[in-house]
Amino acid sequence: MSLVNTPYDDVFRTLLNDCSSLMIPLINEVFGENYTGREKIIFSPNEHFLNRQNGNEEERITDTSFKIVGAEEKKYHWECQSSADNSMLVRFFEYDTQIALDEGVILENTLKVTLPHSAVLFLRCNASTPDKMNIEITTPGGVVRYDIFVMKSQYYSIDEIFDKGLLFLIPFYIFSYENRFDEYDKDIEKRNALKEEYEKIKNRLEEYLNAELISEYTKCTIIDMTNKVIEHIARKYEHIREGVKSVMGGKVLEYEAKTIRNEGIREGIREGIREGKLEQLFDLVRDNLLSIKDAALCAKLTEEAFKEKMQSYNR
């Protein structure tokens, strides 16, 4: 059974797929890394098949798992959650172990697996929201314990977001005001103050663009995703919804760079499917542009055979 996606999951994944470099500052912030942004990000398939005791396979889809290749290679698993729930740690353990198994190797009589560095982005938080979560495994050889790091988007001000380069959080900034929607919807002065906040966001995005810290495509994607979140979270509050959108702008029109980029993606998919080239199919699956099932059909392989070849290729 797969979990149902929310519009926030869709925004999270769109930012990851279309503006993956925005993830680097989040990794630095949460894990204390010092990536420069020039490192290579390699996404792994989000589809994982968990083996159950009854022999059945259950498909689960992670928000994202990827490698960052710099001076060394590290694996990461990141989830986006509106708020904490009791099943989160179970899901993390399931995903982390499956991610590890996907790239596990057997050397002589030893199975070697590497668990990813894991974190969750909470869009909502309160006094009971943990700062860190833990998974503890008792084995015959001893106790193994590892941390699930926590990032709380509501804790970051606009100045912190831009000073630390955490532009990935901008579409979710409106969550900071969610508990005050009733009063803001009725109070024009408070709505104007909120609009000023978003005017500041838009101006600073333009500064980033002029300084060539982001591309036009990234700026427009952030604005589009901001509008998408606001459309959903403030759907009952017309004054707030329309006020913020009037500042950020309506739907961003198709522009040349985006058109070229999308056409390049479409051509890559067409060529990979037409030629059945494994390396191109691996790239399409890794970038979440093609499912494993469809890629296996194009390659004329079973899903299991395709996954095995892809795992060998990634190594």
C-alpha positions in Angstrom: 0.0 0.0 0.0 1.5 3.4 -1.0 0.9 6.5 0.9 -1.1 9.2 -0.8 0.8 12.2 -2.0 -0.1 15.7 -0.9 0.4 18.9 -2.9 3.3 19.6 -0.5 4.9 16.3 -1.5 4.5 17.3 -5.1 6.1 20.7 -4.5 9.0 19.0 -2.6 9.7 16.6 -5.5 9.3 19.2 -8.2 12.0 21.4 -6.5 14.2 18.3 -6.1 13.9 17.3 -9.7 13.9 20.7 -11.4 16.2 22.6 -9.0 18.3 19.9 -7.3 21.2 22.2 -6.5 18.9 24.0 -3.9 19.2 20.8 -1.8 22.9 21.3 -1.1 22.4 24.2 1.4 19.8 22.1 3.3 22.3 19.2 3.5 25.0 21.7 4.8 22.5 23.1 7.4 21.2 19.9 8.8 24.3 17.6 8.6 27.0 20.2 9.1 28.5 19.5 5.7 30.6 22.0 3.7 29.5 21.2 0.2 30.2 24.0 -2.3 27.4 23.3 -4.7 29.8 22.0 -7.4 29.3 18.4 -6.3 27.4 16.0 -8.4 24.0 14.8 -7.2 22.9 11.4 -8.4 19.3 10.5 -7.6 18.3 6.9 -6.9 14.9 5.4 -7.9 12.2 6.4 -5.4 10.4 3.1 -5.9 11.3 0.4 -3.4 9.8 -3.0 -3.0 9.6 -4.3 0.5 9.5 -8.1 1.0 6.7 -9.1 3.4 6.4 -12.3 5.5 3.7 -13.6 3.4 6.0 -13.6 0.4 4.3 -10.5 -1.2 6.2 -7.4 -2.3 4.8 -4.0 -1.2 5.8 -1.0 -3.2 6.8 2.2 -1.2 7.9 5.5 -2.6 10.4 7.6 -0.7 10.4 11.4 -1.1 14.0 11.2 -2.2 17.2 9.3 -1.9 20.4 10.4 -3.6 24.2 10.4 -3.5 26.4 13.5 -3.4 29.7 12.9 -5.0 32.4 15.3 -3.9 35.7 14.5 -2.2 33.9 11.4 -1.0 30.5 9.8 -1.8 27.6 9.9 0.6 24.1 8.7 0.4 21.1 10.7 1.7 17.5 10.0 2.3 15.2 12.9 2.9 11.4 13.0 3.6 9.0 15.9 3.7 6.2 15.8 6.3 3.4 18.2 7.1 3.7 17.1 10.7 5.0 14.2 12.8 3.0 10.9 13.0 3.6 7.6 14.9 4.5 5.6 11.8 7.3 7.8 10.6 10.2 6.0 12.3 8.9 2.7 11.0 8.8 4.0 7.5 12.3 5.5 7.8 13.7 2.2 9.0 12.0 0.4 6.1 13.2 2.9 3.5 16.7 3.2 4.9 17.3 -0.6 5.1 15.9 -1.0 1.6 18.0 1.8 0.2 21.0 0.1 1.8 20.0 -3.3 0.4 19.6 -1.9 -3.1 23.3 -1.2 -3.2 24.5 -3.9 -0.8 27.4 -6.2 -1.9 28.4 -9.7 -0.8 32.1 -10.1 -0.2 33.0 -13.7 0.5 30.7 -14.5 3.4 29.8 -11.0 4.4 26.9 -8.8 3.2 28.0 -5.2 3.4 25.3 -2.5 3.4 25.5 1.3 4.0 22.6 3.1 5.6 22.0 6.6 4.2 22.2 9.8 6.2 18.5 10.5 6.9 16.5 13.6 7.6 13.0 14.9 7.6 11.7 18.4 6.8 8.7 19.3 9.0 6.4 21.9 7.5 4.4 22.2 10.8 5.8 21.9 14.3 4.9 22.6 17.9 6.4 22.1 21.3 6.2 18.3 21.0 7.9 18.1 17.6 11.3 16.4 18.2 14.6 18.0 17.3 16.0 14.6 16.4 14.7 11.1 16.1 16.6 7.8 16.7 16.4 4.3 15.5 18.0 1.7 17.7 18.6 -1.9 16.5 19.5 -4.7 18.9 21.5 -7.3 17.2 23.3 -10.5 18.4 26.5 -8.5 18.0 25.4 -5.5 20.0 23.2 -2.4 19.8 23.3 -0.2 16.7 21.8 3.3 16.9 21.5 6.1 14.3 19.9 9.5 14.1 17.2 10.8 11.9 17.9 14.6 11.7 15.1 17.1 11.8 14.6 20.4 10.0 11.7 22.6 10.9 10.9 25.1 8.1 8.8 27.3 10.5 11.9 28.2 12.5 13.6 30.0 9.6 13.0 33.7 9.0 13.3 35.3 5.6 16.7 36.8 6.4 18.0 33.4 7.6 16.6 31.6 4.5 18.5 34.0 2.1 21.6 34.4 4.3 22.1 30.6 4.4 20.9 30.0 0.8 18.0 27.9 2.0 15.8 28.9 -1.0 14.3 25.4 -1.1 12.2 26.5 2.0 10.6 29.6 0.3 7.5 27.8 -1.0 6.8 26.5 2.5 7.3 29.9 4.3 3.5 30.5 4.4 3.3 27.7 7.1 4.7 30.2 9.6 1.4 32.1 9.3 -1.0 29.3 9.1 -2.3 29.5 12.7 -3.1 33.2 12.1 -5.0 32.9 8.9 -8.3 33.8 10.5 -7.1 37.1 11.9 -5.1 38.0 8.8 -8.0 37.3 6.5 -10.1 39.8 8.4 -7.4 42.5 9.0 -6.2 44.4 6.0 -3.2 45.9 7.9 -1.9 42.4 8.8 -2.5 41.2 5.2 -0.5 44.2 3.9 2.3 43.3 6.3 2.2 39.7 4.9 2.3 41.1 1.3 5.4 43.2 2.3 7.1 40.0 3.5 6.5 38.4 0.1 7.6 41.6 -1.7 10.8 41.2 0.2 11.1 37.5 -1.0 10.5 38.4 -4.6 13.0 41.3 -4.5 15.7 39.1 -2.9 15.1 36.4 -5.5 15.7 39.0 -8.1 19.0 40.0 -6.3 20.1 36.3 -6.4 19.2 36.2 -10.1 21.2 39.4 -10.9 24.2 38.0 -8.9 23.9 34.8 -11.0 23.4 32.8 -7.8 20.3 31.2 -9.4 19.0 30.9 -12.9 15.8 32.4 -14.3 14.4 28.9 -14.4 15.1 28.4 -10.7 13.6 31.7 -9.7 10.4 31.0 -11.7 10.1 27.5 -10.3 10.3 28.8 -6.7 7.6 31.3 -7.5 5.4 28.7 -9.2 5.8 26.3 -6.2 5.1 29.1 -3.7 1.8 29.8 -5.5 1.0 26.1 -5.5 1.4 25.8 -1.8 -0.6 29.0 -1.1 -3.4 27.8 -3.4 -3.8 24.7 -1.2 -3.0 25.9 2.3 -5.1 29.1 2.0 -7.9 27.7 -0.1 -10.5 28.9 2.4 -8.9 32.3 2.8 -9.4 34.2 -0.4 -8.0 37.6 0.8 -4.7 35.9 1.9 -4.4 33.7 -1.1 -5.1 36.5 -3.6 -3.0 39.0 -1.7 0.2 37.0 -1.7 -0.3 35.9 -5.3 -0.8 39.5 -6.4 2.8 40.1 -5.1 4.4 36.9 -6.4 2.6 37.0 -9.7 0.2 34.6 -11.3 1.3 31.4 -13.1 4.7 31.9 -14.7 4.4 31.8 -18.4 6.4 29.3 -20.5 9.7 31.0 -21.4 12.5 30.0 -23.8 14.9 28.4 -21.3 12.1 26.3 -19.8 10.9 25.3 -23.3 14.3 24.2 -24.4 14.9 22.3 -21.1 11.6 20.5 -21.3 12.1 19.6 -25.0 15.5 18.2 -24.1 14.0 16.0 -21.5 11.3 14.8 -23.9 13.9 14.1 -26.5 16.0 12.1 -24.0 13.0 10.0 -23.1 12.1 9.4 -26.7 15.6 8.4 -27.6 16.0 6.2 -24.6 12.7 4.4 -25.3 13.4 4.3 -29.1 16.9 2.8 -28.7 16.4 0.9 -25.5 19.8 2.0 -24.4 20.4 0.9 -20.8 22.5 3.9 -19.7 19.9 6.4 -20.9 17.1 4.4 -19.3 19.1 4.3 -16.0 19.4 8.1 -16.2 15.7 8.5 -16.9 14.7 6.3 -13.9 17.2 8.0 -11.6 15.8 11.4 -12.5 12.2 10.2 -11.9 11.3 10.7 -15.6 10.5 7.0 -16.2 9.3 4.2 -13.9 11.3 1.1 -13.5 8.4 -0.9 -14.9 8.3 1.2 -18.2 12.1 1.2 -18.4 12.3 -2.5 -18.1 9.8 -2.9 -20.9 11.8 -0.6 -23.1 14.9 -2.7 -22.4 13.0 -5.9 -22.9 14.0 -7.1 -19.4 12.1 -8.2 -16.3 11.9 -5.6 -13.6 14.2 -7.6 -11.4 16.8 -8.0 -14.2 16.6 -4.3 -14.9 17.1 -3.3 -11.3 20.1 -5.6 -10.9 21.8 -4.1 -14.0 21.0 -0.6 -12.8 22.5 -1.3 -9.4 25.6 -2.8 -11.0 26.0 0.2 -13.2 25.6 2.7 -10.3 28.5 1.0 -8.5 
